[in-house]
Amino acid sequence: MKISAVVLTKNNADKVESLYKLLNGFDEIIFIDDYSADDTKYLCGKYGITYIK
């Protein structure tokens, strides 16, 4: 069985790295973004986090 972590976010680029470290044990991390104006999308790509806008 796979377990995914789903995070709802908006303008939280400063939290992406710490959340990635915290949730790294999950099979998949998904960020659902509410039109952030910061680097959230870029950082999700950097850490291999699934990004949905």
C-alpha distance matrix in Angstrom:
0.0 3.8 6.6 10.0 13.5 16.2 19.8 22.8 25.8 29.4 31.6 29.5 29.8 31.0 27.6 25.3 25.6 25.2 22.1 20.6 21.4 20.1 16.7 16.3 13.5 11.0 9.3 11.7 14.9 16.8 20.4 22.1 25.8 28.8 31.3 31.7 35.0 34.0 31.9 28.5 27.6 29.0 27.2 23.8 24.6 25.9 22.6 20.3 19.2 18.6 21.8 22.6 26.2
3.8 0.0 3.8 6.6 10.2 13.0 16.5 19.7 22.4 26.0 28.1 25.9 26.1 27.4 24.2 21.7 22.1 21.9 18.8 17.1 18.3 17.2 13.6 13.2 11.0 8.0 5.8 7.9 11.2 13.1 16.8 18.7 22.3 25.5 27.9 28.1 31.4 30.2 28.1 24.7 23.8 25.2 23.4 20.0 20.9 22.2 19.0 16.6 15.4 14.9 18.1 19.2 22.8
6.6 3.8 0.0 3.8 6.9 9.9 13.3 16.6 19.4 23.1 25.2 23.0 23.5 24.6 21.2 19.0 19.7 19.1 15.8 14.7 15.9 14.3 10.7 11.3 9.2 5.8 5.5 6.8 9.0 11.0 14.4 16.4 19.9 23.0 25.6 25.7 29.0 27.9 26.0 22.4 22.0 23.7 21.6 18.3 19.9 21.1 17.7 15.9 14.0 13.7 16.6 17.6 21.1
10.0 6.6 3.8 0.0 3.8 6.4 9.9 13.1 15.8 19.4 21.6 19.5 20.1 21.5 18.2 15.9 17.1 16.9 13.3 12.4 14.4 13.0 9.2 10.2 9.5 5.8 5.7 4.6 5.7 7.2 10.6 12.6 16.1 19.3 21.8 21.9 25.2 24.2 22.5 18.8 18.4 20.3 18.4 15.0 16.8 18.3 15.1 13.3 10.9 10.4 13.0 14.0 17.4
13.5 10.2 6.9 3.8 0.0 3.8 6.6 10.2 12.7 16.4 18.5 16.3 17.1 18.3 14.9 13.0 14.5 13.9 10.2 10.1 12.2 10.4 7.0 9.3 9.5 6.4 8.0 6.3 4.8 6.1 8.5 10.7 13.9 17.0 19.6 19.4 22.7 21.6 20.1 16.4 16.7 18.7 16.5 13.4 15.9 17.3 14.1 13.1 10.1 10.2 12.0 13.2 16.1
16.2 13.0 9.9 6.4 3.8 0.0 3.8 6.7 9.7 13.4 16.0 14.3 15.6 17.3 14.1 12.5 14.9 14.6 10.8 11.4 14.2 12.6 9.7 12.2 13.0 10.1 11.2 8.5 6.1 4.8 5.9 7.3 10.6 13.4 16.3 16.4 19.9 19.3 18.3 14.5 14.8 17.4 15.7 12.6 15.4 17.3 14.7 13.7 10.1 9.4 10.1 10.4 12.9
19.8 16.5 13.3 9.9 6.6 3.8 0.0 3.8 6.2 10.0 12.4 10.7 12.4 14.0 11.0 10.0 12.9 12.6 9.0 10.5 13.5 12.0 10.1 12.9 14.6 12.4 14.0 11.1 7.8 6.2 4.8 6.1 8.4 11.0 13.8 13.4 16.9 16.2 15.7 11.9 12.9 15.7 13.9 11.4 14.8 16.4 14.3 14.1 10.4 10.2 9.8 10.3 11.9
22.8 19.7 16.6 13.1 10.2 6.7 3.8 0.0 3.8 7.3 10.5 9.8 12.3 14.2 11.9 11.5 14.9 14.8 11.7 13.5 16.6 15.3 13.7 16.6 18.4 16.1 17.5 14.4 11.1 8.6 5.9 4.9 6.1 7.7 11.0 11.0 14.7 14.8 15.1 11.5 12.7 16.0 14.9 12.8 16.1 18.1 16.6 16.4 12.7 12.0 10.3 9.7 10.1
25.8 22.4 19.4 15.8 12.7 9.7 6.2 3.8 0.0 3.8 6.7 6.3 9.0 11.2 9.6 9.5 13.3 13.6 11.3 13.2 16.4 15.6 14.7 17.3 19.8 18.0 19.4 16.2 12.6 10.2 6.7 6.1 4.9 6.3 8.8 7.8 11.3 11.2 11.9 8.6 10.5 13.7 12.7 11.4 14.8 16.6 15.7 16.2 12.8 12.6 10.2 10.1 9.7
29.4 26.0 23.1 19.4 16.4 13.4 10.0 7.3 3.8 0.0 3.8 5.6 8.4 10.8 10.5 11.0 14.7 15.4 13.8 15.7 18.8 18.5 18.0 20.4 23.1 21.5 22.8 19.5 15.8 13.4 9.6 8.5 5.6 5.2 6.5 4.9 8.0 8.6 10.4 8.1 10.3 13.3 13.0 12.7 15.8 17.5 17.3 18.1 15.1 14.9 11.9 11.6 9.9
31.6 28.1 25.2 21.6 18.5 16.0 12.4 10.5 6.7 3.8 0.0 3.8 5.9 8.2 9.1 10.0 13.4 14.5 13.8 15.6 18.5 18.7 18.8 20.8 23.9 22.9 24.3 21.0 17.3 15.4 11.7 11.5 8.4 8.3 8.0 4.6 6.1 5.6 7.8 6.6 9.7 11.9 11.6 12.3 15.3 16.4 16.7 18.2 15.7 16.2 13.3 13.7 12.1
29.5 25.9 23.0 19.5 16.3 14.3 10.7 9.8 6.3 5.6 3.8 0.0 3.8 5.3 5.4 6.8 10.1 10.8 10.2 12.4 14.9 15.1 15.5 17.6 20.8 20.1 21.9 18.9 15.2 13.9 10.5 11.5 9.4 10.4 10.9 7.8 9.4 7.6 8.3 6.4 10.0 11.7 10.2 10.9 14.3 14.8 14.5 16.4 13.9 15.2 13.0 14.2 13.6
29.8 26.1 23.5 20.1 17.1 15.6 12.4 12.3 9.0 8.4 5.9 3.8 0.0 3.8 5.4 5.4 8.1 9.9 10.2 11.3 13.9 15.0 15.5 16.8 20.4 20.0 21.5 18.6 15.0 14.2 11.1 12.8 10.8 12.5 12.1 8.7 9.4 6.3 5.5 4.4 8.1 8.8 7.0 8.8 11.8 11.7 12.0 14.3 12.6 14.4 12.5 14.5 14.2
31.0 27.4 24.6 21.5 18.3 17.3 14.0 14.2 11.2 10.8 8.2 5.3 3.8 0.0 3.8 5.9 7.3 8.2 9.6 11.3 12.9 14.0 15.4 16.8 20.3 20.6 22.6 20.2 16.6 16.5 13.8 15.7 14.0 15.5 15.5 12.0 12.4 9.2 8.6 8.1 11.7 11.8 9.4 11.4 14.4 13.5 13.3 16.2 14.8 17.1 15.7 17.9 17.7
27.6 24.2 21.2 18.2 14.9 14.1 11.0 11.9 9.6 10.5 9.1 5.4 5.4 3.8 0.0 3.8 5.7 5.5 6.0 8.5 10.2 10.6 11.9 13.8 17.1 17.3 19.6 17.3 13.7 13.9 11.6 13.9 13.1 15.0 15.8 12.8 14.3 11.5 10.7 8.8 12.2 12.8 9.8 10.7 14.2 13.5 12.3 14.9 13.0 15.3 14.5 16.6 17.1
25.3 21.7 19.0 15.9 13.0 12.5 10.0 11.5 9.5 11.0 10.0 6.8 5.4 5.9 3.8 0.0 3.8 5.6 5.2 6.0 8.7 9.9 10.3 11.5 15.1 15.0 16.8 14.3 10.8 11.2 9.3 12.2 11.8 14.6 15.2 12.5 14.2 11.4 9.5 7.0 9.6 10.0 6.7 7.1 10.5 10.0 8.6 11.1 9.3 11.9 11.4 14.2 15.2
25.6 22.1 19.7 17.1 14.5 14.9 12.9 14.9 13.3 14.7 13.4 10.1 8.1 7.3 5.7 3.8 0.0 3.8 5.5 5.1 6.3 8.7 10.0 10.3 14.0 14.8 16.7 14.9 12.1 13.4 12.3 15.6 15.5 18.3 18.8 16.0 17.2 14.0 11.6 10.0 12.1 11.5 7.7 8.7 11.3 9.6 7.8 11.1 10.4 13.8 14.0 17.2 18.6
25.2 21.9 19.1 16.9 13.9 14.6 12.6 14.8 13.6 15.4 14.5 10.8 9.9 8.2 5.5 5.6 3.8 0.0 3.8 5.4 5.2 6.2 8.6 9.9 13.1 14.3 16.9 15.6 12.7 14.4 13.4 16.6 16.8 19.4 20.5 17.7 19.2 16.3 14.5 12.6 15.1 15.0 11.3 11.7 14.7 13.2 10.9 13.8 12.6 15.8 16.2 19.0 20.4
22.1 18.8 15.8 13.3 10.2 10.8 9.0 11.7 11.3 13.8 13.8 10.2 10.2 9.6 6.0 5.2 5.5 3.8 0.0 3.8 5.4 4.9 5.9 8.1 11.1 11.5 14.2 12.5 9.5 11.0 10.3 13.5 14.3 17.2 18.7 16.5 18.7 16.3 14.6 11.9 14.0 14.7 11.3 10.5 13.8 13.2 10.5 12.5 10.4 13.2 13.7 16.3 18.0
20.6 17.1 14.7 12.4 10.1 11.4 10.5 13.5 13.2 15.7 15.6 12.4 11.3 11.3 8.5 6.0 5.1 5.4 3.8 0.0 3.8 5.4 5.2 5.6 9.2 9.8 11.9 10.4 7.8 10.2 10.4 14.1 15.2 18.5 19.7 17.7 19.7 17.1 14.7 12.1 13.3 13.5 10.0 8.8 11.5 10.6 7.3 9.3 8.0 11.3 12.7 15.8 18.0
21.4 18.3 15.9 14.4 12.2 14.2 13.5 16.6 16.4 18.8 18.5 14.9 13.9 12.9 10.2 8.7 6.3 5.2 5.4 3.8 0.0 3.8 5.6 5.3 8.4 10.4 13.0 12.6 10.8 13.6 14.1 17.7 18.8 22.0 23.3 21.0 22.8 19.9 17.6 15.3 16.8 16.6 12.8 12.3 14.6 12.9 9.7 12.0 11.4 14.8 16.5 19.6 21.8
20.1 17.2 14.3 13.0 10.4 12.6 12.0 15.3 15.6 18.5 18.7 15.1 15.0 14.0 10.6 9.9 8.7 6.2 4.9 5.4 3.8 0.0 3.8 5.8 7.7 9.3 12.7 12.5 10.6 13.3 13.8 17.1 18.6 21.6 23.4 21.4 23.7 21.1 19.3 16.6 18.3 18.8 15.2 14.1 16.9 15.9 12.5 14.2 12.8 15.6 17.2 19.8 22.0
16.7 13.6 10.7 9.2 7.0 9.7 10.1 13.7 14.7 18.0 18.8 15.5 15.5 15.4 11.9 10.3 10.0 8.6 5.9 5.2 5.6 3.8 0.0 3.8 5.5 5.9 9.1 8.8 7.2 10.2 11.6 14.9 17.0 20.2 22.3 20.8 23.4 21.2 19.3 16.1 17.2 18.0 14.8 12.8 15.4 15.1 11.5 12.2 10.4 12.8 14.8 17.3 19.9
16.3 13.2 11.3 10.2 9.3 12.2 12.9 16.6 17.3 20.4 20.8 17.6 16.8 16.8 13.8 11.5 10.3 9.9 8.1 5.6 5.3 5.8 3.8 0.0 3.8 5.5 7.9 8.2 7.8 11.4 13.2 16.9 18.9 22.4 24.0 22.5 24.8 22.4 19.9 17.1 17.6 17.8 14.6 12.7 14.5 13.7 9.9 10.5 9.9 12.7 15.3 18.3 21.2
13.5 11.0 9.2 9.5 9.5 13.0 14.6 18.4 19.8 23.1 23.9 20.8 20.4 20.3 17.1 15.1 14.0 13.1 11.1 9.2 8.4 7.7 5.5 3.8 0.0 3.8 6.6 8.6 9.4 13.1 15.5 18.9 21.4 24.8 26.8 25.5 28.1 25.9 23.5 20.5 20.9 21.3 18.2 16.1 17.7 17.2 13.4 13.3 12.6 14.9 17.8 20.4 23.5
11.0 8.0 5.8 5.8 6.4 10.1 12.4 16.1 18.0 21.5 22.9 20.1 20.0 20.6 17.3 15.0 14.8 14.3 11.5 9.8 10.4 9.3 5.9 5.5 3.8 0.0 3.8 5.4 6.8 10.2 13.2 16.2 19.1 22.6 24.7 24.0 26.9 25.1 22.8 19.5 19.6 20.5 17.9 15.1 16.8 17.1 13.4 12.5 11.1 12.4 15.5 17.6 20.9
9.3 5.8 5.5 5.7 8.0 11.2 14.0 17.5 19.4 22.8 24.3 21.9 21.5 22.6 19.6 16.8 16.7 16.9 14.2 11.9 13.0 12.7 9.1 7.9 6.6 3.8 0.0 3.8 7.1 10.2 13.7 16.5 19.6 23.2 25.1 24.7 27.6 26.0 23.5 20.3 19.6 20.5 18.3 15.2 16.1 16.8 13.4 11.5 10.7 11.3 14.8 16.9 20.5
11.7 7.9 6.8 4.6 6.3 8.5 11.1 14.4 16.2 19.5 21.0 18.9 18.6 20.2 17.3 14.3 14.9 15.6 12.5 10.4 12.6 12.5 8.8 8.2 8.6 5.4 3.8 0.0 3.8 6.5 10.1 12.9 16.0 19.6 21.4 21.1 24.1 22.6 20.3 17.0 16.1 17.4 15.5 12.1 13.2 14.5 11.4 9.2 7.5 7.7 11.1 13.1 16.8
14.9 11.2 9.0 5.7 4.8 6.1 7.8 11.1 12.6 15.8 17.3 15.2 15.0 16.6 13.7 10.8 12.1 12.7 9.5 7.8 10.8 10.6 7.2 7.8 9.4 6.8 7.1 3.8 0.0 3.8 6.7 10.0 12.8 16.4 18.2 17.7 20.6 19.2 17.1 13.6 13.2 14.8 12.7 9.3 11.4 12.7 9.7 8.3 5.4 6.2 8.7 11.0 14.3
16.8 13.1 11.0 7.2 6.1 4.8 6.2 8.6 10.2 13.4 15.4 13.9 14.2 16.5 13.9 11.2 13.4 14.4 11.0 10.2 13.6 13.3 10.2 11.4 13.1 10.2 10.2 6.5 3.8 0.0 3.8 6.4 9.5 13.1 15.0 15.0 18.2 17.4 15.8 12.1 11.4 13.8 12.5 8.9 11.1 13.4 11.2 9.5 5.9 4.6 6.0 7.5 10.7
20.4 16.8 14.4 10.6 8.5 5.9 4.8 5.9 6.7 9.6 11.7 10.5 11.1 13.8 11.6 9.3 12.3 13.4 10.3 10.4 14.1 13.8 11.6 13.2 15.5 13.2 13.7 10.1 6.7 3.8 0.0 3.8 6.0 9.7 11.6 11.4 14.7 14.0 12.8 9.1 8.9 11.8 10.8 7.7 10.6 13.0 11.5 10.7 7.0 6.1 5.0 6.2 8.4
22.1 18.7 16.4 12.6 10.7 7.3 6.1 4.9 6.1 8.5 11.5 11.5 12.8 15.7 13.9 12.2 15.6 16.6 13.5 14.1 17.7 17.1 14.9 16.9 18.9 16.2 16.5 12.9 10.0 6.4 3.8 0.0 3.8 6.8 9.3 10.2 13.9 14.2 13.9 10.4 10.0 13.6 13.3 10.6 13.2 15.9 14.9 13.9 10.3 8.5 6.2 4.8 5.9
25.8 22.3 19.9 16.1 13.9 10.6 8.4 6.1 4.9 5.6 8.4 9.4 10.8 14.0 13.1 11.8 15.5 16.8 14.3 15.2 18.8 18.6 17.0 18.9 21.4 19.1 19.6 16.0 12.8 9.5 6.0 3.8 0.0 3.8 5.7 6.5 10.2 10.9 11.3 8.2 8.3 12.1 12.3 10.5 13.1 15.8 15.5 15.1 11.9 10.5 7.2 6.0 4.8
28.8 25.5 23.0 19.3 17.0 13.4 11.0 7.7 6.3 5.2 8.3 10.4 12.5 15.5 15.0 14.6 18.3 19.4 17.2 18.5 22.0 21.6 20.2 22.4 24.8 22.6 23.2 19.6 16.4 13.1 9.7 6.8 3.8 0.0 3.8 5.8 9.4 11.3 12.8 10.5 10.9 14.6 15.2 14.0 16.5 19.1 19.1 18.9 15.7 14.2 10.8 8.9 6.3
31.3 27.9 25.6 21.8 19.6 16.3 13.8 11.0 8.8 6.5 8.0 10.9 12.1 15.5 15.8 15.2 18.8 20.5 18.7 19.7 23.3 23.4 22.3 24.0 26.8 24.7 25.1 21.4 18.2 15.0 11.6 9.3 5.7 3.8 0.0 3.8 6.5 9.1 10.9 9.6 9.6 13.0 14.5 13.8 15.8 18.3 19.1 19.1 16.4 15.1 11.3 9.8 6.5
31.7 28.1 25.7 21.9 19.4 16.4 13.4 11.0 7.8 4.9 4.6 7.8 8.7 12.0 12.8 12.5 16.0 17.7 16.5 17.7 21.0 21.4 20.8 22.5 25.5 24.0 24.7 21.1 17.7 15.0 11.4 10.2 6.5 5.8 3.8 0.0 3.8 5.6 7.8 6.8 8.1 11.0 12.0 12.2 14.4 16.4 17.3 17.9 15.5 15.1 11.6 11.2 8.7
35.0 31.4 29.0 25.2 22.7 19.9 16.9 14.7 11.3 8.0 6.1 9.4 9.4 12.4 14.3 14.2 17.2 19.2 18.7 19.7 22.8 23.7 23.4 24.8 28.1 26.9 27.6 24.1 20.6 18.2 14.7 13.9 10.2 9.4 6.5 3.8 0.0 3.8 7.1 8.0 9.3 11.1 12.7 13.8 15.6 17.1 18.6 19.7 17.8 17.7 14.2 14.3 11.7
34.0 30.2 27.9 24.2 21.6 19.3 16.2 14.8 11.2 8.6 5.6 7.6 6.3 9.2 11.5 11.4 14.0 16.3 16.3 17.1 19.9 21.1 21.2 22.4 25.9 25.1 26.0 22.6 19.2 17.4 14.0 14.2 10.9 11.3 9.1 5.6 3.8 0.0 3.8 5.7 7.9 8.8 9.8 11.7 13.5 14.3 15.9 17.5 16.0 16.7 13.7 14.7 13.0
31.9 28.1 26.0 22.5 20.1 18.3 15.7 15.1 11.9 10.4 7.8 8.3 5.5 8.6 10.7 9.5 11.6 14.5 14.6 14.7 17.6 19.3 19.3 19.9 23.5 22.8 23.5 20.3 17.1 15.8 12.8 13.9 11.3 12.8 10.9 7.8 7.1 3.8 0.0 3.8 5.6 5.3 6.2 8.6 10.1 10.6 12.5 14.2 13.2 14.4 11.9 13.8 13.0
28.5 24.7 22.4 18.8 16.4 14.5 11.9 11.5 8.6 8.1 6.6 6.4 4.4 8.1 8.8 7.0 10.0 12.6 11.9 12.1 15.3 16.6 16.1 17.1 20.5 19.5 20.3 17.0 13.6 12.1 9.1 10.4 8.2 10.5 9.6 6.8 8.0 5.7 3.8 0.0 3.8 5.6 5.3 6.2 8.7 9.9 10.8 12.1 10.3 11.3 8.9 10.9 10.5
27.6 23.8 22.0 18.4 16.7 14.8 12.9 12.7 10.5 10.3 9.7 10.0 8.1 11.7 12.2 9.6 12.1 15.1 14.0 13.3 16.8 18.3 17.2 17.6 20.9 19.6 19.6 16.1 13.2 11.4 8.9 10.0 8.3 10.9 9.6 8.1 9.3 7.9 5.6 3.8 0.0 3.8 5.5 5.2 6.4 8.8 10.2 10.5 9.1 9.3 6.6 8.8 8.8
29.0 25.2 23.7 20.3 18.7 17.4 15.7 16.0 13.7 13.3 11.9 11.7 8.8 11.8 12.8 10.0 11.5 15.0 14.7 13.5 16.6 18.8 18.0 17.8 21.3 20.5 20.5 17.4 14.8 13.8 11.8 13.6 12.1 14.6 13.0 11.0 11.1 8.8 5.3 5.6 3.8 0.0 3.8 5.5 5.2 6.3 8.9 10.0 9.9 11.1 9.4 12.1 12.4
27.2 23.4 21.6 18.4 16.5 15.7 13.9 14.9 12.7 13.0 11.6 10.2 7.0 9.4 9.8 6.7 7.7 11.3 11.3 10.0 12.8 15.2 14.8 14.6 18.2 17.9 18.3 15.5 12.7 12.5 10.8 13.3 12.3 15.2 14.5 12.0 12.7 9.8 6.2 5.3 5.5 3.8 0.0 3.8 5.3 4.8 6.3 8.5 8.2 10.6 9.7 12.9 13.8
23.8 20.0 18.3 15.0 13.4 12.6 11.4 12.8 11.4 12.7 12.3 10.9 8.8 11.4 10.7 7.1 8.7 11.7 10.5 8.8 12.3 14.1 12.8 12.7 16.1 15.1 15.2 12.1 9.3 8.9 7.7 10.6 10.5 14.0 13.8 12.2 13.8 11.7 8.6 6.2 5.2 5.5 3.8 0.0 3.8 5.4 5.3 5.9 4.7 6.8 6.4 10.0 11.7
24.6 20.9 19.9 16.8 15.9 15.4 14.8 16.1 14.8 15.8 15.3 14.3 11.8 14.4 14.2 10.5 11.3 14.7 13.8 11.5 14.6 16.9 15.4 14.5 17.7 16.8 16.1 13.2 11.4 11.1 10.6 13.2 13.1 16.5 15.8 14.4 15.6 13.5 10.1 8.7 6.4 5.2 5.3 3.8 0.0 3.8 5.5 5.0 6.0 7.5 7.6 11.2 13.0
25.9 22.2 21.1 18.3 17.3 17.3 16.4 18.1 16.6 17.5 16.4 14.8 11.7 13.5 13.5 10.0 9.6 13.2 13.2 10.6 12.9 15.9 15.1 13.7 17.2 17.1 16.8 14.5 12.7 13.4 13.0 15.9 15.8 19.1 18.3 16.4 17.1 14.3 10.6 9.9 8.8 6.3 4.8 5.4 3.8 0.0 3.8 5.7 7.7 10.4 11.0 14.7 16.4
22.6 19.0 17.7 15.1 14.1 14.7 14.3 16.6 15.7 17.3 16.7 14.5 12.0 13.3 12.3 8.6 7.8 10.9 10.5 7.3 9.7 12.5 11.5 9.9 13.4 13.4 13.4 11.4 9.7 11.2 11.5 14.9 15.5 19.1 19.1 17.3 18.6 15.9 12.5 10.8 10.2 8.9 6.3 5.3 5.5 3.8 0.0 3.8 5.5 9.1 10.6 14.4 16.7
20.3 16.6 15.9 13.3 13.1 13.7 14.1 16.4 16.2 18.1 18.2 16.4 14.3 16.2 14.9 11.1 11.1 13.8 12.5 9.3 12.0 14.2 12.2 10.5 13.3 12.5 11.5 9.2 8.3 9.5 10.7 13.9 15.1 18.9 19.1 17.9 19.7 17.5 14.2 12.1 10.5 10.0 8.5 5.9 5.0 5.7 3.8 0.0 3.8 6.5 8.9 12.6 15.4
19.2 15.4 14.0 10.9 10.1 10.1 10.4 12.7 12.8 15.1 15.7 13.9 12.6 14.8 13.0 9.3 10.4 12.6 10.4 8.0 11.4 12.8 10.4 9.9 12.6 11.1 10.7 7.5 5.4 5.9 7.0 10.3 11.9 15.7 16.4 15.5 17.8 16.0 13.2 10.3 9.1 9.9 8.2 4.7 6.0 7.7 5.5 3.8 0.0 3.8 6.1 9.7 12.6
18.6 14.9 13.7 10.4 10.2 9.4 10.2 12.0 12.6 14.9 16.2 15.2 14.4 17.1 15.3 11.9 13.8 15.8 13.2 11.3 14.8 15.6 12.8 12.7 14.9 12.4 11.3 7.7 6.2 4.6 6.1 8.5 10.5 14.2 15.1 15.1 17.7 16.7 14.4 11.3 9.3 11.1 10.6 6.8 7.5 10.4 9.1 6.5 3.8 0.0 3.8 6.7 10.2
21.8 18.1 16.6 13.0 12.0 10.1 9.8 10.3 10.2 11.9 13.3 13.0 12.5 15.7 14.5 11.4 14.0 16.2 13.7 12.7 16.5 17.2 14.8 15.3 17.8 15.5 14.8 11.1 8.7 6.0 5.0 6.2 7.2 10.8 11.3 11.6 14.2 13.7 11.9 8.9 6.6 9.4 9.7 6.4 7.6 11.0 10.6 8.9 6.1 3.8 0.0 3.8 6.6
22.6 19.2 17.6 14.0 13.2 10.4 10.3 9.7 10.1 11.6 13.7 14.2 14.5 17.9 16.6 14.2 17.2 19.0 16.3 15.8 19.6 19.8 17.3 18.3 20.4 17.6 16.9 13.1 11.0 7.5 6.2 4.8 6.0 8.9 9.8 11.2 14.3 14.7 13.8 10.9 8.8 12.1 12.9 10.0 11.2 14.7 14.4 12.6 9.7 6.7 3.8 0.0 3.8
26.2 22.8 21.1 17.4 16.1 12.9 11.9 10.1 9.7 9.9 12.1 13.6 14.2 17.7 17.1 15.2 18.6 20.4 18.0 18.0 21.8 22.0 19.9 21.2 23.5 20.9 20.5 16.8 14.3 10.7 8.4 5.9 4.8 6.3 6.5 8.7 11.7 13.0 13.0 10.5 8.8 12.4 13.8 11.7 13.0 16.4 16.7 15.4 12.6 10.2 6.6 3.8 0.0
